[in-house]
Amino acid sequence: MSFSRGSKKAAPEVDTNVWACTNDECAGWMRESYSFHEEPECPLCQSPMNKEIRTLPELADE
């Protein structure tokens, strides 16, 4: 018996503003629109974060 989920369309990717952790040993980042602070600290290691632009899948509620 074979199961098929059918073809799934990939979400379109768009340039997205994000906050990225400045700690080289941490991979933490978050979408800017999901941040509660004007200048957040990394939720994983508490280091400062810098603004970046990344190409990410578009979210419906952004």
C-alpha positions in Angstrom: 0.0 0.0 0.0 1.3 3.4 -0.9 0.5 6.7 0.7 0.8 10.0 -1.2 0.4 13.4 0.2 0.2 14.9 -3.2 2.3 17.7 -4.4 2.8 20.5 -2.0 3.5 24.0 -3.2 6.3 25.7 -1.4 5.5 29.0 0.2 6.9 32.0 -1.7 10.0 33.4 -0.2 10.4 37.1 0.5 13.0 39.4 2.0 12.2 39.6 5.7 13.5 41.8 8.5 14.9 39.7 11.3 16.9 40.1 14.5 20.0 37.9 14.6 22.1 37.1 17.6 25.6 38.7 17.6 27.2 35.8 19.5 29.1 33.7 16.9 28.4 30.5 18.9 24.6 31.1 18.9 22.3 30.6 15.9 19.4 32.5 17.4 17.2 34.8 15.3 13.6 35.9 15.1 11.4 37.7 12.7 11.3 41.4 13.5 7.5 41.4 13.4 7.4 38.8 16.2 9.6 40.8 18.6 8.1 42.5 21.6 11.0 44.9 22.1 12.6 47.6 20.0 16.0 46.1 20.6 15.6 42.6 21.8 18.3 40.4 23.4 18.7 36.8 22.2 16.2 34.5 23.9 18.7 31.6 23.8 21.9 33.2 25.1 20.8 36.8 26.2 23.4 38.4 23.8 22.5 41.6 21.9 20.9 41.2 18.5 21.4 43.0 15.1 18.9 43.7 12.4 19.4 41.7 9.2 17.4 40.8 6.1 16.9 37.1 5.2 15.0 35.4 2.5 12.3 33.4 4.3 9.0 31.7 3.4 6.2 34.2 3.5 3.8 33.9 6.5 0.1 34.6 6.0 -0.3 36.9 9.0 2.7 39.2 8.3 
